[in-house]
Amino acid sequence: MAATLADIKVFSGSSHPELARLVCKRLGVPLGNSTVTKNDAGEIIVRIAESVRESDVYILNTSCVSQDESGNTFSPNTSLMELLIMIHACKTASARRVTAVIPHFFYARQDKKDKSRAPISARLIANMIEKAGCDHVITMDLHASQIQGFFNVPVDNLYSEPAALQYLREMIDCERVVIVSPDAGGAKRATSIADQLGVDFALFHKERKKANEVSRMVLVGNARDRIAVLVDDMADTCGTLDIAARQLRESGASNVLAMVTHGILSGPAIQRITDGALERLIVTNTLPQQANKAQCSKIEEIDISHLLAETIRRSHYGESVSVLFSQIPYDTSQPYRRVGGTPTQSPPCSTTASPATDRRTNALPAGPETQSPLPEHVVRDQYEPVAPSPLRNST
């Protein structure tokens, strides 16, 4: 029997139900009926309230500190246990395949033994997810790519880079940009973006006193009279970004922005962004950002639900997802494209995109080999005018 969208069941844990709803809306399927509660002893109780027999099940939960609609706080450990129990519940209910969708992977920074008697916690998490009955994992921008090797099941590690390129091409004058890596470890990510935009690259040499505490940073490269864009995979306490932004300003940068995939923003992060030299922090919605955006007007969000939805669709139909590593379905509903709910015209970026992609959007081109059968409201090839940005030259 041929696979259909009706065979897809998407369930959400408590960590990021908004993202799960967006993914389901883009897929054109309802969010699965399930409940996650705690008893008086603090134990997690999961109930899958619909049949999943012979279904292709996707369970979305992410590693973050979050709150539900009742104001209850959930830690990454709670989210992990919810995910494990939900996987086990679906597997024992005769689901044909169970996929864990983990936009921000649990304990991703504990990926190696960097000191005596230190645990490799990411490896432990991988073992736990497999033992629970998971058949496939979808995640995004792993802190260390070798985490994929901790699994014995397929892992699709998606990249936010195409979405970041799309944002930069539409919202910033690319001729004035310099891409900056806040440390040597992120140089590969930064140079990849710089090469595709055809702009210069710089990096910081960073020395740490201890975890989340930077002692000294030295800029290698030129940012004078440029729009400096710091790129990294995550922002936690934002100490590194704060120091880097101040040093870029002192080095003569006209504007300083930061783009990160996972906006953890713990501890003093919001205060540092508000009071610091960063003009804008662009994050994806792999983690909930409503509370952070309410506290800080400098935070801007890129929606990646269309990327997750297309990955789920391709996985379900047995199609390749490798095209999504460099291109993404064009999405007309990105929040940064609208001002007051109404899109307005902005001049096209002067930087030319790859010939294989739309010149303005880095979107998948129309054609039988890439045309998505998702509903009309999910993927569109037409170009929607974008909101004007102060970092764009006017025409």
Wavefront OBJ file of the C-alpha trace (Angstrom):
o trace
v 0.000 0.000 0.000
v 1.354 3.432 -0.969
v 2.251 5.800 1.856
v -0.043 8.780 2.425
v 0.053 11.801 4.714
v -2.773 10.202 6.687
v -0.262 7.593 7.903
v 1.778 10.309 9.671
v 1.141 10.833 13.380
v 2.883 13.783 15.044
v 2.913 14.056 18.838
v 4.389 16.727 21.079
v 5.874 16.704 24.540
v 5.629 19.660 26.909
v 8.802 21.478 25.864
v 7.722 23.142 22.597
v 4.084 22.470 21.611
v 3.978 25.657 19.511
v 6.640 24.311 17.138
v 4.802 20.982 16.899
v 1.588 22.796 15.961
v 3.410 24.784 13.262
v 4.934 21.598 11.825
v 1.515 19.925 11.718
v -0.064 22.972 10.087
v 2.572 22.932 7.355
v 2.174 19.186 6.846
v -1.599 19.499 6.717
v -2.128 16.874 9.437
v -3.656 17.278 12.919
v -1.457 17.228 16.001
v -1.710 13.823 17.660
v -3.963 13.452 20.678
v -1.829 12.766 23.743
v -1.478 13.951 27.326
v 1.591 14.264 29.525
v 0.971 14.735 33.247
v 2.632 14.077 36.602
v 1.229 12.223 39.576
v 1.613 13.322 43.185
v 4.924 11.476 43.423
v 6.340 13.520 40.523
v 6.328 10.626 38.036
v 5.568 11.378 34.381
v 2.406 9.789 33.002
v 1.957 9.617 29.215
v -1.280 8.688 27.473
v -1.465 8.268 23.695
v -5.177 8.867 23.106
v -5.452 7.584 19.525
v -4.410 4.508 17.592
v -0.869 4.454 16.201
v -0.902 0.865 14.943
v 1.166 0.603 11.728
v 1.560 4.404 11.685
v 4.676 6.459 10.973
v 5.024 8.304 14.296
v 7.023 11.493 14.922
v 7.501 12.740 18.491
v 8.789 16.296 18.927
v 10.492 17.386 22.138
v 13.470 19.681 22.543
v 16.090 20.308 25.227
v 15.154 23.504 27.037
v 13.768 25.040 30.195
v 10.141 25.788 29.352
v 6.760 26.529 30.872
v 3.381 25.087 29.962
v 0.132 27.054 29.747
v -0.426 26.520 33.473
v 2.938 28.049 34.362
v 4.623 24.761 35.296
v 8.373 24.761 34.592
v 10.016 21.868 32.743
v 13.746 21.160 32.708
v 15.658 19.393 29.905
v 15.670 16.277 32.099
v 11.859 16.328 32.257
v 11.643 16.779 28.486
v 14.032 13.870 27.958
v 12.002 11.519 30.160
v 8.797 12.578 28.387
v 10.395 11.765 25.033
v 11.638 8.353 26.177
v 8.282 7.359 27.653
v 6.361 8.574 24.587
v 8.674 6.606 22.268
v 8.182 3.494 24.383
v 4.401 4.002 24.530
v 4.106 4.285 20.739
v 6.434 1.357 20.112
v 4.498 -0.938 22.434
v 1.275 0.251 20.735
v 2.511 -1.318 17.453
v 3.655 1.826 15.643
v 5.382 0.851 12.385
v 8.192 3.379 12.904
v 8.942 5.919 15.632
v 11.062 8.991 14.881
v 12.337 11.354 17.574
v 12.349 14.971 16.367
v 14.777 16.787 18.676
v 15.490 20.303 17.321
v 17.989 20.988 20.132
v 19.672 17.753 21.200
v 19.925 16.892 24.888
v 23.348 17.299 26.554
v 24.916 18.083 23.163
v 27.859 19.952 24.720
v 28.910 16.883 26.712
v 30.096 15.030 23.624
v 33.647 14.079 24.647
v 35.781 13.197 27.638
v 37.616 16.491 28.102
v 38.939 15.795 31.607
v 39.574 12.861 33.916
v 36.471 10.901 34.930
v 34.180 13.142 32.842
v 31.115 11.413 31.346
v 30.233 11.441 27.658
v 26.617 12.281 28.423
v 25.524 12.728 24.796
v 26.486 9.092 24.161
v 24.385 8.010 27.148
v 21.400 9.983 25.812
v 21.774 8.310 22.404
v 21.766 4.873 24.045
v 18.661 5.727 26.078
v 16.739 6.961 23.023
v 17.610 3.797 21.099
v 16.703 1.496 23.979
v 13.317 3.216 24.286
v 12.531 1.969 20.765
v 13.414 4.897 18.499
v 13.978 3.965 14.829
v 15.128 7.331 13.466
v 16.285 10.712 14.799
v 15.829 14.169 13.270
v 17.783 16.999 14.876
v 19.323 20.339 13.919
v 22.821 21.833 14.113
v 24.360 19.359 16.532
v 27.032 21.005 18.674
v 29.386 18.238 17.537
v 28.718 16.211 14.391
v 30.227 13.079 15.928
v 27.088 12.715 18.073
v 25.513 11.116 14.987
v 28.005 8.275 15.433
v 26.694 7.577 18.939
v 23.543 6.104 17.360
v 23.007 2.791 15.591
v 19.850 4.146 13.927
v 19.689 6.758 11.121
v 20.218 10.384 12.192
v 19.314 13.375 10.008
v 21.245 16.396 11.276
v 19.636 19.393 9.574
v 21.328 22.770 9.150
v 19.943 26.240 9.775
v 22.491 27.749 7.369
v 20.103 27.986 4.355
v 17.549 29.836 6.513
v 20.293 32.152 7.801
v 21.430 32.885 4.241
v 17.849 33.614 3.246
v 17.529 36.117 6.095
v 20.822 37.848 5.307
v 20.062 38.168 1.593
v 16.663 39.698 2.252
v 17.251 41.879 5.298
v 20.855 43.126 5.071
v 23.013 44.880 2.494
v 25.304 41.936 1.790
v 28.023 44.057 0.170
v 28.782 45.600 3.571
v 28.778 42.348 5.569
v 31.663 40.574 7.267
v 30.885 37.179 8.825
v 32.572 36.690 12.203
v 33.095 33.481 14.155
v 33.255 34.041 17.944
v 35.812 31.228 18.291
v 38.045 28.993 16.197
v 35.672 26.037 16.607
v 32.974 27.818 14.611
v 35.280 28.882 11.779
v 33.985 26.220 9.378
v 30.382 27.356 9.867
v 31.274 31.030 9.417
v 33.466 30.509 6.344
v 30.724 28.463 4.676
v 28.241 31.337 5.067
v 30.843 33.911 4.011
v 31.747 31.927 0.884
v 28.126 31.582 -0.208
v 27.511 35.298 0.293
v 30.835 36.221 -1.315
v 31.912 38.347 1.659
v 34.892 38.552 4.015
v 35.404 36.435 7.108
v 36.935 37.140 10.529
v 37.231 35.229 13.792
v 38.045 35.655 17.453
v 40.706 33.759 19.335
v 39.063 32.950 22.664
v 40.466 31.849 26.005
v 38.181 30.644 28.797
v 38.733 30.725 32.560
v 36.054 28.042 32.943
v 32.793 26.951 31.290
v 30.607 29.933 30.282
v 33.302 32.426 31.393
v 35.619 34.014 28.812
v 38.879 35.639 29.921
v 40.237 37.138 26.671
v 39.240 37.496 23.009
v 41.379 38.745 20.113
v 39.881 39.692 16.725
v 41.636 38.286 13.653
v 40.370 40.156 10.583
v 38.966 43.540 9.576
v 35.471 44.764 10.503
v 35.921 48.530 10.101
v 32.867 50.242 8.548
v 31.216 46.845 8.025
v 28.054 45.134 9.235
v 29.575 42.454 11.464
v 27.450 39.307 11.736
v 28.498 36.910 14.490
v 27.407 33.327 13.763
v 27.329 30.392 16.184
v 25.328 27.242 16.848
v 24.008 28.358 20.246
v 23.840 31.271 22.661
v 23.618 30.347 26.346
v 24.687 33.065 28.793
v 25.798 35.285 25.864
v 29.087 36.194 27.557
v 31.063 35.423 24.399
v 28.685 37.338 22.118
v 28.668 40.331 24.476
v 32.473 40.598 24.565
v 32.759 39.983 20.817
v 30.160 42.657 20.015
v 31.949 45.251 22.159
v 35.302 44.460 20.573
v 33.822 44.649 17.077
v 32.420 48.078 17.901
v 35.819 49.167 19.197
v 37.345 47.847 15.956
v 35.133 50.183 13.917
v 32.191 47.969 12.890
v 29.207 50.116 11.897
v 26.646 47.514 13.036
v 26.916 44.293 15.028
v 24.401 41.449 14.758
v 24.458 37.834 15.922
v 22.826 34.772 14.351
v 22.529 31.540 16.329
v 20.519 28.383 15.840
v 19.697 27.560 19.456
v 18.813 30.540 21.646
v 19.131 28.999 25.114
v 19.524 32.447 26.734
v 19.981 31.392 30.343
v 21.141 33.362 33.393
v 22.251 36.924 32.538
v 21.796 36.480 28.772
v 18.764 38.770 28.344
v 20.376 41.544 30.388
v 23.608 41.270 28.399
v 21.752 41.502 25.096
v 19.646 44.440 26.288
v 22.562 46.455 27.679
v 25.294 45.301 25.286
v 26.595 46.373 21.887
v 24.554 43.828 19.916
v 21.910 45.563 17.806
v 20.038 42.373 16.992
v 20.114 38.707 17.983
v 18.547 36.434 15.367
v 17.611 32.967 16.621
v 15.591 30.080 15.220
v 12.589 28.649 17.027
v 14.236 25.321 17.886
v 13.549 26.516 21.443
v 10.564 28.584 22.673
v 11.341 32.309 22.439
v 8.068 34.039 23.377
v 9.196 34.913 26.917
v 12.634 36.058 25.740
v 11.190 38.293 23.010
v 8.800 39.831 25.529
v 11.774 40.822 27.700
v 14.114 42.006 24.936
v 13.137 43.805 21.727
v 16.511 43.010 20.115
v 15.627 39.321 19.671
v 14.328 38.311 16.246
v 13.109 34.860 15.258
v 13.446 32.663 12.174
v 10.817 29.945 11.887
v 12.272 26.549 10.895
v 9.025 24.562 11.139
v 8.787 24.393 7.333
v 12.211 22.706 7.246
v 11.166 20.125 9.850
v 7.856 19.543 8.053
v 9.560 18.959 4.701
v 12.070 16.598 6.340
v 9.227 14.604 7.893
v 7.394 14.469 4.561
v 10.490 13.321 2.667
v 11.318 10.748 5.335
v 7.771 9.396 5.245
v 7.782 8.987 1.460
v 11.312 7.573 1.368
v 12.793 10.587 -0.434
v 16.264 12.037 0.034
v 16.627 14.878 2.541
v 20.154 15.867 1.487
v 18.833 18.698 -0.697
v 17.622 20.382 2.511
v 21.209 20.670 3.757
v 21.796 23.517 1.303
v 18.316 24.639 0.204
v 14.951 25.037 1.898
v 11.320 25.397 0.787
v 10.552 29.093 0.414
v 8.337 30.213 3.270
v 6.164 33.305 2.932
v 5.121 33.365 6.591
v 8.484 34.164 8.204
v 7.808 36.619 11.065
v 10.684 38.930 10.070
v 9.064 39.591 6.671
v 6.072 41.470 8.064
v 5.608 44.864 9.691
v 2.302 45.285 11.500
v 1.023 42.166 9.747
v 1.389 43.726 6.278
v 4.309 42.889 3.970
v 6.019 45.897 2.396
v 8.493 46.195 -0.447
v 12.237 46.166 0.195
v 14.962 46.418 -2.466
v 16.464 43.119 -3.632
v 19.832 42.188 -2.187
v 22.818 42.999 -4.361
v 24.453 39.652 -3.648
v 23.689 36.906 -6.164
v 22.601 33.540 -4.818
v 23.734 30.182 -6.137
v 22.470 29.476 -9.697
v 20.726 26.364 -8.362
v 18.511 28.459 -6.099
v 16.149 31.396 -6.299
v 18.288 34.565 -6.551
v 16.572 36.234 -3.619
v 15.550 33.438 -1.303
v 17.867 30.409 -1.474
v 14.607 28.488 -1.926
v 14.134 25.222 -3.743
v 13.505 25.934 -7.445
v 10.287 24.839 -9.072
v 10.554 21.596 -10.990
v 9.378 17.987 -10.895
v 12.495 16.797 -9.084
v 12.071 19.230 -6.178
v 8.383 20.133 -6.262
v 6.878 19.343 -2.869
v 3.385 17.801 -2.662
v 2.755 19.685 0.594
v -0.446 21.769 0.717
v -0.450 25.180 -0.987
v -0.163 27.075 2.308
v 3.015 25.193 3.235
v 5.508 25.677 0.401
v 5.317 28.432 -2.190
v 7.747 29.375 -4.927
v 6.543 32.932 -5.446
v 8.450 35.808 -3.902
v 6.692 37.848 -1.241
v 7.957 41.405 -0.606
v 9.918 41.742 2.597
v 9.818 44.298 5.381
v 12.273 47.202 5.080
v 15.383 46.993 7.237
v 17.619 49.844 8.468
v 20.598 47.703 7.449
v 19.592 47.763 3.771
v 20.548 50.524 1.334
v 17.485 52.315 0.008
v 16.918 52.670 -3.721
l 1 2 3 4 5 6 7 8 9 10 11 12 13 14 15 16 17 18 19 20 21 22 23 24 25 26 27 28 29 30 31 32 33 34 35 36 37 38 39 40 41 42 43 44 45 46 47 48 49 50 51 52 53 54 55 56 57 58 59 60 61 62 63 64 65 66 67 68 69 70 71 72 73 74 75 76 77 78 79 80 81 82 83 84 85 86 87 88 89 90 91 92 93 94 95 96 97 98 99 100 101 102 103 104 105 106 107 108 109 110 111 112 113 114 115 116 117 118 119 120 121 122 123 124 125 126 127 128 129 130 131 132 133 134 135 136 137 138 139 140 141 142 143 144 145 146 147 148 149 150 151 152 153 154 155 156 157 158 159 160 161 162 163 164 165 166 167 168 169 170 171 172 173 174 175 176 177 178 179 180 181 182 183 184 185 186 187 188 189 190 191 192 193 194 195 196 197 198 199 200 201 202 203 204 205 206 207 208 209 210 211 212 213 214 215 216 217 218 219 220 221 222 223 224 225 226 227 228 229 230 231 232 233 234 235 236 237 238 239 240 241 242 243 244 245 246 247 248 249 250 251 252 253 254 255 256 257 258 259 260 261 262 263 264 265 266 267 268 269 270 271 272 273 274 275 276 277 278 279 280 281 282 283 284 285 286 287 288 289 290 291 292 293 294 295 296 297 298 299 300 301 302 303 304 305 306 307 308 309 310 311 312 313 314 315 316 317 318 319 320 321 322 323 324 325 326 327 328 329 330 331 332 333 334 335 336 337 338 339 340 341 342 343 344 345 346 347 348 349 350 351 352 353 354 355 356 357 358 359 360 361 362 363 364 365 366 367 368 369 370 371 372 373 374 375 376 377 378 379 380 381 382 383 384 385 386 387 388 389 390 391 392 393 394 395
